[in-house]
Amino acid sequence: MLTFICYPKCTTCQKAKALLDSYHTQYETRDIKADNPRYDELIEWLALGELPVRRFFNTSGQLYRSLGLKDKLPSISRVLKPGGALYIADTRFPALVRSILNGVFRLIHVAGEFLNPDEIAKRFAGYGFVLDSLTVDGYVQVVKLRKEVEKC
């Protein structure tokens, strides 16, 4: 059965619900304010979908504007959590594919590159982060880094 995730007070959501109803579509409703998507759900949706990351945000909302997310969305896959944990969700490619893509990016002057978990950990080591864990599901990798506790 289809799950319709919405904010009930949103007029766009109300229109979408009316459209589903007009086609007699069977669905269950999930209030996004009462039942926020879990981190693993978001990663799965981003990996499976063809939508850009910004489509997962209320771009008209006050929080979106106050955080300046419009300018940050190209690198939004990095998420700092309370307690000093840093989660980085990225596409996981075999080394040869990663090397080819990164070479093409340099040739056409595209900022960014695909990294393996060890390369990600090295990039953030200078900021006091160490590799904590790695979750891999198909072509998606979620690297968890944590702040290294300084020894006295």
N, C-alpha and C positions, 0 to 999 in steps of 0.2 A: 504494500500500500504506500502511496505517496505521503511524504511528510511535508506539510506546508509550514515553513518557518517564517514567522511574521511578528511585527509589532502591531497589536490590534488597533492602536490609535492612528497609525500611519495611513494616510489616504491612498497611497500607492498600493499598500498591502490590501486595503479594503477592495480596491478595484481588481487586484489579482484574484482575490478570494471570490468576488462576484463572477469573474470570468470562469474560474474553475467550477463554480456552482452552475453556471449557464450550460456547461458541457456535461453536467451530472457526474463530475469526477469524484471518485472516492478518495478521501484524504483525511489525515489526522492533523490537527493544528498544534503547533508548538510555539508558544509565546517566547520570543527571544529574550525579553527582559526577565521573565520568570525562570527560564531554562536556557541559559547561555550555552552556545556551542563549546564543546570541550576542545582543548588544544589538538588532540589527535584527530578530531573531526575536521577542524580547519585545515590541518595539513593534508588530510585525505581529499577534501574538496578542492584545495588548490592544485593538488597533484592530478586529480582526475578531470578537472574542468578545464575549459579553454578560456575562462574569463580572466581578465587582468586583476591583480590584487585589489585595486581600488574599488572594484565592484562588490567587495565584501565589507565595505564601510559605508556609513551614512554620510556621504560627502556634503550634505546640507546641514549636518548637525553641528552644534556648538563645540562639542568635544573634538571633533575632526578639525575644525578651524583653530581652536585654541592650542592644539598640539602641533599645528603646522604640518599635518600629515600629507598634504598635497605635495610638498617638496621632499618628504621622506619616503614616500611609497616605493620608489625604485629600489630601495634597500631595506624594505620593511620586513624581510625575512629574518632579520636579527631582532630578537626580543629579549630585553633584560627583565628578569623577574626579581621580586623581593628576595632578600637573602643572598644576593650576589650571583645567582645562576644566570647564565647566558645561553639561550637556546638558539641555534642557527639551523633553519630548515633550508635545504638546498636539494637540487637535483643531483643524483649520484650516477656518474658515468664511469665506465671502465677507463683505465689509464690512457689507452690509445685514443679513445674518443675525446676524452678531456683534453689531451694534448693538441689534437687537431682543432677542436673548437676554440681553445685558448689562442692558438696561432692565428686562426681566422679573425678572432676578435681584435687582436693586435693589428693585423693588416688593415682592417676597416675602421680602426680607431674607436672601438666600443669599449667603454669602461666596464671593468668587471671580468671575472674569470671563474671557472669551476675548480673547486679544490677538494682534495680528499680530507678526511678528518684530521690526519696528522698535520697537514698543511694549514688547516684552520687553527688548530691548537698552537702551532708555531707563530701564526700571525697575532694571536691574542696573548701569547706568553709575556710579551713586553708590558702588558697592562695588568699583569698579576693573575691571569686566568690559566687554569690547567684543565686538561680533558677529563671529564667525569664519566660520561657514558655516550654510547652511540646506538641509535635505533635505526635500522634499515628496513624498508618495506618496498621491494621492487626498485624503482628508480628514485626513491625519496630517501634522504638521510636526514636525521635530526641529531645534531651534535650538541651535547650539553657540556658546557664549560662552567667551572665554578671558580670563585676567587680563592686563590691559595692563601691559607692562613699563615701569616708571618710568624716565624719562631722567635722567641725571646732569647 
